[in-house]
Amino acid sequence: MVDRQKDQSKASALTEDAVQSEEVRAQQALLNDTDPSLTDASEVAKALNVDIATGLSSAEAKRRLEKFGPNQLASAPPVPKWKKFLAQFEDPLVYLLLVATAISVVAWFIERANTPGGGEPVPFDALVIVLILIVNAVLGYIQEARAEQAVAALAQMTAPQTAVLRDGKVVHINTTDVVPGDIVVLGEGDTVSADGRLFAAASLRIAEASLTGESVPVGKKPETLAEAKALGDRSNMIFNGTSVTQGTGRAIVTGTGMNTQVGKIADMLAATDDEATPLQKEMAHVSKILGLAVCIIAVVVLAALALTQGFHSVHDIIDSLLLAVSLAVAAVPEGLAAILTVVLALGVQRMAKHNAIVKKLSSVETLGSASVICSDKTGTLTRNEMTVERVVTPSGEVQITGTGYAPEGRMVMVGGGDLAVPSAVEAEVMATLGAGTLANDGDLRESDSKPGTWEAIGDPTEVSLIVAARKVHADRKYASFERVAEVPFTSERKRMAIVAKDNANAGNLTVFAKGAPDVLLAYCTRIAVGGAVRPLTEGDRQTILATVEKLSGEAYRTLGEAYRPLGVSSLTDVPGIVTNSAGQITDISEQSDVIESDLIWAGMVGIIDPPRTEVRDSVAEAHRAGIRTVMITGDHPLTAARIASDLGIIEKGGKALTGDQLDAMDEKALDKATSEVSVYARVAPEHKLKIVESLQRQGNIAAMTGDGVNDAPAVKSADIGVAMGITGTEVTKESAKMILADDNFSTIVAAVREGRVIFDNIRKFLRYLLSSNVGEVFTVFGGVMLAGVLGITQPGSEGVTVPLLATQLLWINLLTDAAPALAMGVDPQTDDVMARKPRKLTDRVIDKDMWIDIAFIGIIMAAVTLIGMDMHLAGGLFTDRSVDALGHDAQMTEARTMGFTILVFAQLFNALASRSARQSAFVGLFSNKWLWGAIGISILLQVVVIYVPFLNDAFGTTPLGFTAWIECIGLAAIVLVASEIYKAIMRAIDKRRGVTV
């Protein structure tokens, strides 16, 4: 019985799979074999089994995603983990170490052949070098894996979104989750995420240059084509990778991923390597300089050995070659590139948690150098909680009570207390708000999950009109109107008009328009006063414009409202409307001059958007950091100046420069203006580009915010393009280097601060790594050149004696280069990074002062190391210890152990000293728990190397007594003391110069 049920379940599953497979084949046939542009949209919807009114269900979309796969182009297969691990060995230094290993093995064979008893049983030097190479590779692999994870998490945060109709509601999903049959909802600024068949469009224009090469945006219409046409002429199709420049539309997705037109022509090359960041390029440059310097030093040392000690055997030659390799190993920090990538990736991920999503690691360097931040006003400097507070009509002025998006409030006369609003004024307010509600692309919804909570869908300014209309029930009065045509708002037109039919009045058509009052007024010839319509006089115009000035002076954003009954029920019957040979209107937006003529002025609204309380402090902090804040807005100059003065961007009474004034300037005058003016009003998007280019010509590093599609050129041209994460379009987000998840100006300033901290931390671990490695080079070089003076070589002895072994130097690098340097990369802020002027991009990461600091610490480190060795050798400069019964070799092993340990501790003290170029190491000494953890682990491992017997053989060490440990720590601490003295002197010099660091 059980087996029969299993068989039935299995058969049922097979049948379901077969049905689904058949469906997939049918859908795939439509996608591959049928031209949707020649098929009616309803037939396309039927073939893809989707209702265009509700879209796919979530369950169905999930099933199709599993069947068709993610909506993305195929890429090169991921690199296997074993290849990534082997890639850690693809380094010239590693090749050098392998040569050293071969030399060590040869030396071991020779020693075995020429030593009674066979010598050492195994080639310890070679084994240790190989072991350290493997450990280094493991650390590098782990660091790169962490960096990849951080970047992958960042990519998920910046993943493009697409608006689709699912379960009857418009939702935003990751573009990769779009499936065939989805209903895509398009708006101005959206990036088209898949190929699709349009079934609705209003003044829709799409830029298809990326696909067809057509430089002018293409008008789109849903009508079925009569014959097959070239890609660029398929006006009822949308294509993946293109962008909406104007209008709105809806389409059925017919192709995703590799089944799109872009997918068919995609170049299927293997993934290319990421371009090196400026920091990485400079690090490569530094490594080359160090490598060249080491080669020169190695040649000098070998020559000195040949002249002073001579090569008396093959052992001497081999030891000398190992010494040269030791110098190379000592000079260049092998893990530098990996540590740099990890620190940048972790820093960027940390910034993302604070709502600043930096898309590229290389942008961090630019962030810390910003000298000007150009910001939009609405939503960035202000709360973006737009509220209609005033309605001014020809018969009076009322105030709408209530704040936020909750439609709760009423109208009262301005200055009239609780006096009832006259009926004539009430009717005009209704007409004004009704026009604003109909000529509107926004929406207001009550949250399903939180009843009583309202969600604004679309532009906050438009939503504020809907809220105001619902407060006074104007929306009910105009509920019978249905939109039939639209002339969309653009930043150039500064107005919007729709044509609506009144279903309660024989379907008669009326034009409703809204826009900037001074702009809309130019299209009005009549005015509605007290229930009657009369000609608009010059006196009326002056009164209206004076009211605009008054409201703007009170920081209100003003919008004018107008209307015109057309007296017909069909657009084709409107006088002046042009139709084609079939009697159809091709695109109503192209006939805006007819639609928007002879309008009747209804009134205007005053909308307030209060400044964000935290922005004033952020502006002050930016100013303290030498960063100028510039406000750029399309609002009225008086409104802009008022908000700017409230935020501290300009002094009270300061003026704003308008777009018209910018147009009248030549390049020289423009540069002078932008160097002085910090507020720009009534500007178009192209003015943003002119402003940012002018600032850049003056040597500024400019950040520019934007949200609309037309902001993209300015955002892309800026040194730091910043897109709004909430209100920003996909086109702008793609053009930007940084996205604000909260659309808040304070987040930009916080990101600049974080960028400066990250850059400071990079300089910290570079100072630490390079000074420590230079200290190793100086130790080896000084030990060879002064071998006789220090007692490293004894009078009459033959052969080459080096101060430290190659395995010891390798161990020091492994111990001190990885964990402490990585811990310094996440060091908390030690200096006041916002108390200094912005860094220029031309400034070197490692400047002259740092090189002096590196050389100074390196010399001190080498000196204390060699002094410590000298104290345990016979015939030394500071002590003249007698050779004990065990002989010079045993004494040399003890001295090497001393030098080895002193150098390790000196570098750990250097880690504390390197946390700041000027500030004392004792300020915030215990603030970095990761650094202290790394120091503790390093000390523990060094103790293990000294006291574990088989490691004594591998590293040429011997156990040290208590007194020796005191000597090691005491001498090593001199590095910290010397650093403190050096910093105190430099602080005094800086103070005398008046330099803030």
Secondary structure, DSSP 8 states (H G I E B T S, - for coil): -HHHHHHHHHHHHHHHHHHHHHHHHHHHHHHHHS-GGGS-HHHHHHHTT--TTT-B-HHHHHHHHHHH--SS--------HHHHHHHTT-SHHHHHHHHHHHHHHHHHHHHHHHSGGGS-SS-HHHHHHHHHHHHHHHHHHHHHHHHHHHHHHHHHHT--EEEEEETTEEEEEEGGG--TT-EEEE-TT-B--SEEEEEEEEEEEEE-HHHH---S-EE------SS---GGG-TTEE-TT-EEEEEEEEEEEEE-GGGSHHHHH------------HHHHHHHHHHHHHHHHHHHHHHHHHHHHHHHT---SHHHHHHHHHHHHHHHHHHS-TTHHHHHHHHHHHHHHHHHHTTEEES-TTHHHHHTT--EEEE-STTTTB----EEEEEEETTEEEEE---SSS----EEETT-TT----HHHHHHHHHHHHHHHHS---EEEE-SSSTT-EEEES-HHHHHHHHHHHHTTHHHHTTTEEEEEEE---TTT-EEEEEEEETTTTTEEEEEEEE-HHHHGGGEEEEEETTEEEE--HHHHHHHHHHHHHHHHTT-EEEEEEEEE-S-SSGGGSTT----TTS--S-GGGGHHHHTSSEEEEEEEEEE--B-TTHHHHHHHHHHTT-EEEEE-SS-HHHHHHHHHHHTSS-TT---EEHHHHHT--HHHHHHHHHH--EEES--HHHHHHHHHHHHHTT--EEEEE-SGGGHHHHHHSSEEEEETTT--HHHHHH-SEEETT--HHHHHHHHHHHHHHHHHHHHHHHHHHHHHHHHHHHHHHHHHTHHHHTSS-TT--S---SS-HHHHHHHHHHHHSHHHHHHTT----S-GGGS----TTS-SS-HHHHHHHHHHHHHHHHHHHHHHHTTSTT-SS------TT-HHHHHHHHHHHHHHHHHHHHHHHHHHTT-SSS-TTTTTTS-HHHHHHHHHHHHHHHHHHH-HHHHHHHT-----HHHHHHHHHHHHHHHHHHHHHHHHHHHHHHHHT---
